[in-house]
Amino acid sequence: MKRKLLAGLLASASVLGVVVLGGVTSYAADTEVGIGFGTHTDPGETGLLKLRWVPTELDFGTSNMVNKTANVEFSEVDTTAPATGKKYAVVEDSRPHGSSDPEVEWKLTAGVSDLVSTTSATTKLTGAVLKFDTDMHDYSGTLDPGMASGGIAAAGSHSATMATSYTINANSTATAITVMEDGDVSNNVTSFEGNTAMEMKNIKLSVPANIAQKGHQYKGKMTWTLSNSI
């Protein structure tokens, strides 16, 4: 069974009222009011194999200069604090992995939609390319992995594989590429049991010359697909 997820924004706010009673005597109490925004989205999947976290957004700024004469790579900027500024995709595998259990494997693919102007549906960043380097880590706990205490640690005995870097063309949702996989049933190699995190580093958006238009903000979606086969 395949699970297809779109990265989106999750935000929550909680407000509790202050009660004041009338009469000669009045009573007052203070209530803490707070709001927080995470750097990663929990897709809310259930089951023994699931996509645990993906970045909420990849932000390349809103006040860039139009590149008219050469291709330019715009760096991703993190605007959410407190956070490490790092972005992760995390796969959780809790399926039985004993010697008498069925051999199991999985793969994670990613594709990027067209990047389209928010004010003109026909204005696109044609030829744009998302680029990033990777590192593999372990993940534990329940916290956003982008937080300073988010449960990211050394990979240890993890058996997943990934390339050291990826380039994903815009308008590639239908032809997504594999960015992380684990297991090899044909050679009797089972996948690691636990949580595997792919860190996305040096994230850049490459934009060809004479494509971006002044005054336009472009947006799209990065689609992550987790499958229980390779």
Buried (B, 14 or more C-beta within 10 A) or exposed (E): EEBBBEBEEEEEEEEEEEEEEEEEEEEEEEEEEEEEBBBBBBBEEEEEBBBBBBBBBBBBEEEBEBBEEEEBBBEBEBEBEEBBEBBBBBBBBEBEBEEEEEBBBBBBBBBBBBBBBEEEEEBBBEBBBBBBBBBBBBBEEEBBBBBEEBBBEEBEEBBBEBEEEBEBBBBBBEEBBBBBBBBBBEEEEBBBBBBBBBBBBEBBBBBBEEBBEEEBEBEBBBBBBBBBEB
